């Protein structure tokens, strides 16, 4: 058994023992959905015939590109009604390949399917990235409109992403930087970033200026081909998909990207992207339905397990949410977020179930992000039994100002009209969360025209530097919360939020102030069964907040 799976199971057992001793959930705040009837997915049905790539001319040599042999094996397998295309033990170099229906691409133990560094092998194609239609280099592994497909086994799929990605000097040691800059590429003008090529630099500059959006044909993108990094595995509009056992590593951009798929199962996979991998997400599930992700491990340069559904107007016009998803028994290391929704969620997301997971060293634990212009409804999200360790920033994070400028403290924020481009987060049920180390426990920030609504947080045990901050939110319920802080004054800060309910709160004595309430729109805040020894002041009120808005029992 792999080491990270053992660690994962130990932490999950500890989390279960911890949760079993907590105070029972308050009846007003229990999930309205039964955890005994969770979404699942149908597995592909594939014939038992085997097609070994060696029989089609493949040679395990770093000097031989085996694209034609692998494609020939896939074609033969598909034309005979399906079966397994076998990648035996050895190192097999290839260019991009497309899977076909009824085919299982199986990697034996000791097999490494390595994708070539030669970018000329990857043609430009019409595709999608970050929720919008665009042109990209063809993905190393892809498939469209397929049924009954799988990638299985104990081998490794390597995307050779280092030749595609830019890299900041501050991410490496001096020796690593010297080695990196000696293999080609160019440096940015300030000398702090390695870029793969002048072509990449041109694309980066056009992206910043908005010029890429003006390109229309595939030929228009040719001068910036290097900049259009592919995702490692992309399946589009496919049904009955299985990824099982394989290690996916070193992706040029996102690693696993199912788009508009249904009946998707991901089991016992490992994703390894270096921590410096820009856009190096582990798994991006976009506009998919009926999904199961379990017993897998992710170490990423960006978000770990992420839910998406298109970006801005294009995502709203597509109008296909990601829905009916179960994510369980997974571990995420050193990602920007453990479990993430957004920010490209314009088609919505609903009926997502996440439980028995472990996040170690991620920037954020549970991360939910969006911004004005996205639109989309994210609701009916259920999370429980999550253990977190050494979270860099927030353990639980909701933010509607992703990549935009939020108002400064005390500054009156602008209010925009509510329309189809206004995003919505509501109806989240999060329980049994243990966090051992984070900068902040809970952060919730909505928009003045659209509060984040009906967030239910039960049974939280948070060892953090600062406690809870709630801004522009409504109907937020926190029951049975333990906040062990180092220097949080206040422990709980509330700004322009209403119908906030605290029950059974235990705050450690390392704080002088429990509540700070500000903003004229803050109202109806209640707190009961508060244990806060050593707290000097229960509450203070600023920026037109009236003392009457807080009731403490």
ABEGO torsion letter per residue (X at the ends): XBAAAAAAAAAAAAAAAAAAABBBBBAAABBABBAABBBBBBBBBBBABBBBAAAAGBBBBAABBAAAAAAAAAAAAAAAGEEBBBBBBEBBBBBBBBBBBGBBBBBBBGBBBBBBABAAABBBBBBBBGGBBBBBBBBABBBBGBBGBBBBEABBBBAGAAAABBBBAAABBAAAAAAAAAAEEBBBAAGABBBABAAAAAAAAAAAAGAAAABABAAAAAAAAAABBBBABBBBGBBGBBBBGBBBBGBABBABBBBGBBGBBBBGBBBBBBAABBGBBABBBBGBBGBBBBGBBBBBABBBBBBBAEBEAAAAAAGBBBBGBBBBGBBBBGBABABBBOABAAAEBBGBBBBGBBBBGBABBBBBBBBBGAEEBBBGBBBBGBBBBGBABBABBBBAABGBBBBBBGBBBBBBBBBAABBBBBGBBBBGBBBBEBABABBBBBBAABBBBGBBBBGBBBBBABBBBBBGBBGBBBBGBBBBBAABOBABBBBGBBGBBBBGBBBBAABABABBBBEAABBGBBBBGBBBBGBABABBBBGGBBAAABBBX
